[in-house]
Amino acid sequence: MNKILRALFVVALIAVLSAIHLTIFNQNINRSYKIGEQNRKLDVLRNTNRFLNYKVAQKESLERIEDIAKNKLNMVYPKDVKYLLITGSSVEAAQ
């Protein structure tokens, strides 16, 4: 009878430890999956960010801004530029 109880105890202990092991293993697999999913999302966000930075750089290019100013807004460079020279409390016209 004593040997049967020990055997049952050992079997129960192995079953409990196996269940704990499987639970931990399952949690690790789930976390690994979630990490992979988050890394894929991060890659998508980085690619989107690169694309948006490229688009911003295109919109901020001086050639494009000058083209819009000249052709769409009909702006022209001034022919005569006058500067104001500010010294202390007086303002003088300088050319």
C-alpha positions as CSV (number, residue, x, y, z in Angstrom):
1,M,0.0,0.0,0.0
2,N,2.8,2.4,0.8
3,K,4.5,1.8,-2.5
4,I,1.2,2.5,-4.3
5,L,0.8,5.8,-2.6
6,R,4.3,6.8,-3.4
7,A,3.8,5.8,-7.1
8,L,0.5,7.8,-7.2
9,F,2.3,10.8,-5.6
10,V,5.1,10.6,-8.1
11,V,2.6,10.3,-11.0
12,A,0.6,13.2,-9.7
13,L,3.8,15.3,-9.2
14,I,4.9,14.6,-12.7
15,A,1.4,15.5,-14.0
16,V,1.4,18.8,-12.1
17,L,4.9,19.7,-13.2
18,S,4.0,18.7,-16.8
19,A,1.0,21.0,-16.7
20,I,3.1,23.8,-15.4
21,H,5.7,23.3,-18.0
22,L,3.1,23.2,-20.8
23,T,1.5,26.4,-19.5
24,I,4.8,28.2,-19.4
25,F,5.7,26.9,-22.9
26,N,2.3,28.0,-24.2
27,Q,2.8,31.5,-22.8
28,N,6.3,31.8,-24.4
29,I,4.9,30.8,-27.8
30,N,2.1,33.4,-27.4
31,R,4.5,36.1,-26.4
32,S,6.8,35.2,-29.3
33,Y,3.9,35.5,-31.7
34,K,2.9,38.8,-30.3
35,I,6.5,40.1,-30.5
36,G,6.6,39.0,-34.2
37,E,3.3,40.7,-34.9
38,Q,4.5,44.0,-33.2
39,N,7.7,43.9,-35.2
40,R,5.8,43.6,-38.4
41,K,3.6,46.5,-37.4
42,L,6.8,48.5,-36.5
43,D,8.2,47.8,-40.0
44,V,5.0,49.0,-41.6
45,L,5.1,52.2,-39.6
46,R,8.8,52.8,-40.3
47,N,8.1,52.3,-44.1
48,T,5.2,54.7,-43.9
49,N,7.3,57.2,-42.0
50,R,10.0,57.0,-44.7
51,F,7.5,57.5,-47.4
52,L,5.9,60.5,-45.7
53,N,9.3,62.1,-45.1
54,Y,10.0,61.7,-48.8
55,K,6.7,63.3,-49.7
56,V,7.4,66.2,-47.3
57,A,10.8,66.7,-48.8
58,Q,9.2,66.8,-52.3
59,K,6.7,69.4,-51.1
60,E,9.4,71.5,-49.4
61,S,11.8,71.6,-52.4
62,L,12.8,75.1,-53.4
63,E,12.3,74.3,-57.1
64,R,8.7,73.3,-56.6
65,I,8.0,76.3,-54.4
66,E,9.5,78.6,-57.0
67,D,7.5,76.9,-59.8
68,I,4.2,77.3,-57.8
69,A,5.0,81.0,-57.0
70,K,5.8,81.8,-60.6
71,N,3.3,79.8,-62.5
72,K,0.3,79.4,-60.2
73,L,0.5,82.6,-58.2
74,N,2.0,84.8,-60.9
75,M,4.7,86.1,-58.6
76,V,7.8,87.8,-60.0
77,Y,11.1,88.8,-58.5
78,P,11.1,92.5,-57.6
79,K,13.1,94.8,-59.9
80,D,14.1,97.4,-57.3
81,V,15.0,96.3,-53.8
82,K,15.2,98.9,-51.0
83,Y,16.6,98.1,-47.6
84,L,16.1,99.9,-44.3
85,L,19.2,100.4,-42.2
86,I,18.3,100.5,-38.5
87,T,21.0,101.9,-36.2
88,G,20.1,102.8,-32.6
89,S,17.0,104.9,-32.6
90,S,17.1,106.1,-36.2
91,V,16.0,104.5,-39.5
92,E,17.9,105.3,-42.7
93,A,17.1,104.2,-46.2
94,A,19.9,102.3,-47.9
95,Q,20.2,101.1,-51.4
